[in-house]
Amino acid sequence: MSENNNREDKFEKIPEGDIGERSSFIRWLDNFWYHYKWPVIIVTFFVAVIAVCTVQMLTRESYDTTVTYSGPYRMNSEERAEFERLMDSLCPEDYDGNGEKNVQYVIYQIYSEAEIMAEKESVEAAGGQYQMNTQYNQNEYSGFNTYVMSGECSVYMVSPYLYGILRDGGRLKDLYAVLGDDLPVGTDGYGFGVRLGDTEFYKYNPAVQMLSPDTVICLLAPTIAGSSSNPEQYDVSVGLFRAIVEFEVAE
């Protein structure tokens, strides 16, 4: 047998019909992609976004309400876990009906200039070298402002510095409108905030005592968007706020 015949035996010919069918399909695919490329891309994008959002909604943890701390202190993981357990126990009701009381905790670590100087002096007095990430501080402050504007949280524990900003900006709910004339001990002269260290909640709960006693508990006024724009959800926040500032230990 010749060498040429051996070569031909090694390779099978593709039937002409198969070649024609594949070529027709490829031409159709090229034509389809040419005419419908952008509609396909756009539809695929939105399908992917919807799928991701659906998964997030189905797997996202459900919360009855939210409390936000904003100030110079950041809890470690154990402190945060204890604090969250305390908040859960203080939540008046299982509002979403999922079988458990669950309060979301949000934090923004923000220093005022005075707090930066005080910490710097403390560190240097102990022989250390103080460094402040000013960009991080600015980003946290910007995030805090955006979050306040979103209306997603109404119960805040904030440093005196941030309390002053919220109060002067007209962001806070008048406590007389919430609690009447019987305001709790620690309510400041403006009637918008309660000093944390003056509450029984602070005195009898070690899980919150890592925060400065000068921290102020306040209630944001409802906004036109976010959770606080919903009267029922805002009432839930008011319930948690009252549970904190009206906390009592039975004798």
C-alpha positions in Angstrom: 0.0 0.0 0.0 1.4 3.4 -0.9 2.3 6.0 1.6 -0.4 8.3 0.3 -3.1 5.7 0.9 -1.8 5.2 4.5 -2.1 8.9 5.1 -5.7 9.0 3.8 -6.7 6.0 6.1 -5.6 7.9 9.1 -8.1 10.7 8.6 -11.8 10.3 8.2 -13.6 12.6 5.9 -16.3 14.8 7.5 -19.5 14.2 5.6 -20.4 17.1 3.4 -23.9 17.3 5.0 -22.3 17.9 8.4 -20.1 20.7 7.1 -23.0 22.4 5.5 -25.2 22.2 8.6 -22.5 23.5 10.9 -21.7 26.4 8.5 -25.4 27.3 8.3 -25.7 27.4 12.1 -22.5 29.5 12.5 -23.8 31.9 9.8 -27.1 32.2 11.6 -25.4 32.7 15.0 -23.1 35.4 13.5 -26.1 37.1 11.9 -28.2 36.9 15.1 -25.3 38.4 17.2 -24.7 41.1 14.7 -28.4 42.3 14.9 -29.2 41.5 18.5 -25.9 41.9 20.4 -26.9 44.9 22.5 -30.4 43.6 23.4 -28.9 40.3 24.5 -26.2 42.0 26.6 -28.8 44.4 28.2 -31.3 41.6 29.0 -28.5 39.4 30.4 -27.3 42.2 32.6 -30.7 42.8 34.1 -31.4 39.1 34.5 -28.1 38.8 36.4 -28.9 41.8 38.6 -32.4 40.5 39.4 -31.0 37.1 40.2 -28.3 38.5 42.6 -30.8 40.8 44.3 -33.3 37.9 44.7 -30.6 35.7 46.3 -29.6 38.6 48.6 -33.2 39.2 49.7 -33.8 35.5 50.4 -30.6 35.0 52.3 -30.3 38.4 54.1 -30.8 38.4 57.8 -34.1 39.9 59.0 -34.0 42.7 61.5 -36.8 44.1 63.7 -35.2 47.5 63.9 -31.7 49.2 63.9 -29.5 51.1 66.3 -26.5 53.1 65.2 -23.4 54.1 67.2 -21.2 56.9 66.0 -18.2 58.1 67.9 -14.5 57.5 68.6 -14.9 54.0 70.0 -15.0 50.7 68.0 -16.0 47.6 69.8 -14.0 44.4 69.4 -15.8 41.3 68.3 -16.7 40.0 71.8 -17.9 43.4 72.9 -20.0 43.7 69.8 -21.6 40.3 70.3 -22.5 41.1 73.9 -23.9 44.5 72.9 -26.0 43.0 70.1 -27.4 40.4 72.5 -28.3 43.2 74.9 -30.1 45.1 72.2 -32.0 42.0 71.0 -33.2 41.4 74.6 -34.3 45.0 74.9 -36.3 45.0 71.7 -39.9 45.2 72.8 -41.4 42.8 70.3 -40.6 40.4 67.4 -42.0 42.9 65.0 -41.3 41.0 61.8 -42.8 37.7 63.2 -39.8 35.5 62.3 -39.7 34.0 65.8 -36.9 36.0 67.3 -36.1 39.6 68.2 -33.1 40.9 66.2 -31.7 44.4 66.3 -29.2 45.4 63.6 -26.2 47.3 64.8 -24.4 49.9 62.6 -21.2 51.7 63.6 -19.3 54.7 62.2 -16.0 55.4 64.0 -15.6 59.2 64.0 -13.3 61.5 65.9 -13.7 65.2 66.4 -10.6 67.4 66.4 -10.8 67.7 70.2 -11.0 63.9 70.5 -8.0 63.5 68.2 -6.0 65.9 70.3 -7.0 64.2 73.6 -6.1 60.8 72.3 -2.8 62.1 70.9 -1.9 63.6 74.3 -2.8 60.4 76.1 -0.7 58.1 73.8 2.3 60.4 73.8 2.1 60.8 77.6 2.4 57.0 77.8 5.5 57.2 75.7 3.9 56.1 72.4 3.7 57.6 69.0 0.3 58.7 67.9 -0.9 58.3 64.3 -4.3 59.2 62.9 -5.7 58.1 59.5 -7.4 61.3 58.6 -8.7 59.9 55.3 -10.5 57.1 57.1 -12.0 59.5 59.6 -13.3 61.7 56.7 -14.7 58.7 54.9 -16.5 57.5 58.1 -17.9 61.0 58.6 -19.1 61.2 55.0 -20.7 57.7 55.3 -22.4 58.7 58.5 -23.9 61.8 56.9 -25.2 59.8 54.0 -26.7 57.1 56.3 -28.5 59.8 58.4 -30.0 61.2 55.2 -31.1 57.8 54.0 -33.6 57.5 56.9 -32.8 53.8 57.4 -32.2 54.2 61.2 -33.8 56.4 63.8 -32.2 55.3 67.1 -28.7 56.7 67.5 -26.0 56.7 70.2 -23.5 59.4 69.3 -20.6 61.4 70.7 -21.4 64.9 72.0 -19.7 66.3 68.9 -22.0 64.4 66.5 -25.0 65.1 68.7 -24.4 68.8 68.4 -24.2 68.5 64.6 -27.5 66.5 64.4 -29.2 68.9 66.8 -28.1 72.1 65.1 -29.0 70.6 61.7 -32.6 70.0 62.8 -32.3 66.3 62.4 -33.6 65.2 65.8 -37.1 64.4 67.2 -38.2 66.6 70.1 -38.4 64.2 73.0 -41.4 66.0 74.5 -43.4 64.8 71.5 -42.3 61.2 72.2 -42.2 61.0 76.0 -44.4 63.8 77.1 -43.4 66.0 80.0 -42.0 63.1 82.0 -38.5 63.1 80.4 -35.9 60.7 81.7 -33.0 61.7 83.9 -30.1 62.8 81.7 -32.2 64.7 79.1 -30.3 67.8 78.1 -31.7 71.3 78.1 -32.6 71.2 74.4 -34.9 68.2 74.9 -33.4 66.2 72.0 -31.0 63.8 73.7 -30.3 61.7 76.8 -26.8 61.3 78.3 -26.1 57.6 78.3 -24.2 57.6 81.6 -27.2 58.9 83.5 -29.5 56.1 82.5 -30.1 52.9 84.4 -29.6 51.1 81.2 -25.9 52.1 81.3 -25.5 51.7 85.0 -26.8 48.1 85.1 -25.6 46.7 81.8 -21.8 46.0 81.5 -22.3 45.2 77.8 -22.8 48.9 77.1 -20.3 50.4 79.6 -17.4 50.3 77.1 -18.9 53.4 75.5 -18.3 56.8 77.0 -20.9 57.9 79.6 -21.1 61.1 77.7 -22.5 59.3 74.7 -25.9 60.8 73.8 -29.0 58.7 72.9 -31.3 60.4 70.5 -34.1 59.8 68.0 -33.9 61.1 64.5 -37.0 62.8 63.1 -38.8 60.9 60.3 -37.5 61.5 56.8 -39.3 61.4 53.4 -37.4 58.2 52.5 -36.1 55.0 54.1 -37.5 53.1 57.0 -38.3 56.1 59.1 -40.7 57.4 56.4 -42.9 54.4 57.2 -45.0 55.2 60.4 -45.2 51.6 61.5 -41.4 51.1 61.2 -40.8 54.5 62.9 -43.0 53.4 65.8 -40.8 50.3 66.2 -37.7 52.6 66.5 -39.5 54.7 69.1 -40.3 51.5 71.0 -36.6 50.6 71.2 -35.6 54.1 72.1 -38.1 54.2 75.0 -36.9 50.7 76.1 -33.4 52.2 76.4 -34.1 55.5 78.1 -36.9 54.2 80.3 -34.9 51.1 81.4 -35.5 50.2 85.0 -34.2 47.5 87.4 -36.9 46.0 89.6 -36.1 46.3 93.3 
